[in-house]
Amino acid sequence: MPFLYPSLKGYWKPLKASSKLLDTARIHRRRLHSEVSNNDVLSQSPATSDLLSYDEHLNPPPEDYGRTIFADKCKLSLHAGSGGHGCISFLREKFIAAGPANGGDGGSGGNIYIQAVRGETSLHKLARRGIFKASRGKNGQGSSKGGQRGEDVLIQVPVGTVVREVSRYDPVTEESEKLNMTANSASVEGNTQRDKWILYPSADPSEYAAAEFPVLPKPRRSNLAIMQPTSPISLDLSEPMEQPILLAAGAVGGLGNPHFVTKSMVRPKFATRGGAGMRLELELELKLLADVGFVGLPNAGKSTLLRALSRSRARVGDWAFTTLQPNIGTVVLDNSYGRPKLHSIDSDGERRTQFSIADIPGLVPDAHLDRGLGLGFLRHIERARVLAFVVDLSIGDSVLALKNLWKELNEFERLKDRDTNNETEHRIVNWQAFGSSVSTSSPQDAEVETGKEDMMINAGSQPLPPLQMPPISSKPWFVVGTKADLPSSQENYAHLKTYLESVSAGKVALPSGKKHGWKGQLMVIPISAIRGEGIDQITEWTISLLNL
């Protein structure tokens, strides 16, 4: 494990060689802690006990690290439930030699719903599963008993998730197109639709080939299909939902043999199969990653700050890139014990009891050129509602560090705008009216000229365009100066504070370089995350920005 925790490189061999010594040390520490809590509880003040808890949480041993599994984008394959088969049954009672048909219809397949709920912050659970299948409907039974419906599937996603359709397969639409194409050929229709029927279970297999089936009923949809969003699906789940949204309705069940009773055939020995379920390929992406996003250079103290503000178990260390993926923490404002720390009302008019913060991996120079951890984590920054620039006050020029961070964000926005323009130009099509005299260079163009408008478009052939996010420069932001307990940080903090006051007064241009950037009051908050000092000011200032 030295490659995971470089600080243990010099201590790993003795600990590995004497595991009993490590266990003895742990037991001794627990006994010492219990003795202190039992004997010296009167002599310890609340501030001392809080300091002990901070020391354990902010400077943890390696076994206290927790692995954060995070995903803000995933693709899902949804399979609605297929319908159950119709039943072939006849009435059997005393003194009735050949009763009428009484087979029940098959049950409808299960539906697939989606719902945005509070408390979810990541899509990693959905990405790990990948495929969601609703249950198939049960087959019909005798005595005109219909089959049981299939069980539904509910997909719960975080608030701020954008759902977009990549491709779909709709069996009902496909069967309807086949019927239209083969309407003039009865023989072809009979051959292609023969697999939609089932015979009496005791029938000989040879009878299936020689059996004459009636005209197959038209393809049917479930009555719930009217509640589905129009195709292609594009949903912005930006608010918590009380009722889920139907994404894919289950297929209808097959028809029992009573549906095919005629004067010439009073005891039909066939029924129809249940319909196949719809399949969807969806792309889910988080539009809002967290309420606050930490932006800073590597080893600036972002992970320690996250631990100080929340109960996150993010890995910390005195080397760069301890954070390799975003860590999400939650700051609790009201834990239902006594009075809340702060009173805040969200945009929905409800009392805010917590807000989320994201520890985004550190940015290196030329990160917009996909260096360091690349563009993937620059994309996370634009998904935060408020930006907190974390600057190390103990080394270097803090003003220059802040300007370099804004430079990387500006270059990322510029590259993104250029890619968006290129994609827009690529999608432009030179359209010409039907019957034009201009010569064409492809058979497809020739069909357009002759007026043939039958076109089939595959939704999954082209990748989905990136989400349109508000500019990073328009987001509220402030600065957090870490390691302010060191003597060398005082002069650096004064310089940074003077610079931000000049920017707020309009004497100096915004570090974003944008004329229409956010022009609210700028503030730098000096803290010592390892000692838990000054972090309450971050919570208060963040609440004031979220209430804007």
Secondary structure, DSSP 8 states (H G I E B T S, - for coil): -TTT-GGGTTTHHHHHH-HHHHHHHHHHHHHHHHHHHHHSTTT--HHHHHHHHHHHHHS--GGG-------SEEEEEEE----------B--BTTBSS--B----------EEEEEETT---SHHHHHH-EEE-------BTTTB-------EEEEEETTEEEEEEEEE-HHHHHHHHHHHTTT-HHHHHHHTGGGEEE-TTS-HHHHHH------------GGGGGS--SS-EEEE-S--SS-EEEE--------GGGG--SS-SS--EEE------EEEEEEEES--EEEEEEE-TTSSHHHHHHHHS-------SSS---SS-EEEEEES--SSSS-S---B-TTSSB--EEEEEE-----TTGGGT-TT-HHHHHHHTTEEEEEEEEESSSS-HHHHHHHHHHHHHHHHHHHHHHHHHHHHHH------TT--S--SSHHHHHHHTT-------TTSS---------GGGS-EEEEEE-TTSGGGHHHHHHHHHHHHHHHTTSS--TT--TTS--S---EEE-BTTTTBSHHHHHHHHHHHHT-
